[in-house]
Amino acid sequence: MQIREDDLTGKTIADFLQEHLEDMQEITPPESVHALDLEALRSPHITFWSVWEGDELLGCGALKELGEIKSGEIKSGEIKSMRTAKAHRRKGIASKVLEHIIQEAKRRSYDRLYLETGALPEFAPARALYLRYGFEYCSPFAEYSDDPNSVFMTKKL
């Protein structure tokens, strides 16, 4: 298994992310879908990684820079686009991606990580994963507002 920074130009990752968006739109009411499309993930403020075994795409995750202080130094980040291919769920791939993102956030000297995930039962495995890694529930952050379909979490680094 190899985790690598992805420039989001390949058809395989584009199709994978389109499937992610479609799944989120099926599960979650439209006003509560916060998954980013391919173009939004290409922001210079987002680093995106994909996970591969040979030519097979296993999953992905991203880290979005949040907030600046007066010096312009980024102090926190948001986890985005965590996804494991359906055929590879429950094999530890999400844990590996999350560990990679946490280590990168520490390398960048971030003080804190945030994330938004769903409150619906379909998102229970994701919430359990984040809790295992020391994330705690918190109030909405950044551009988010209270939403009964969203759960907000944070981790001090």
Secondary structure, DSSP 8 states (H G I E B T S, - for coil): -EEEE--S-SHHHHHHHHHHHHHHHHHS-GGG-----HHHHT-TTEEEEEEEETTEEEEEEEEEEEEE-TT--EEEEEEEEEEE-GGGTTSSHHHHHHHHHHHHHHHTT-SEEEEEEE-SGGGHHHHHHHHHTT-EE----TT----TTEEEEEEE-
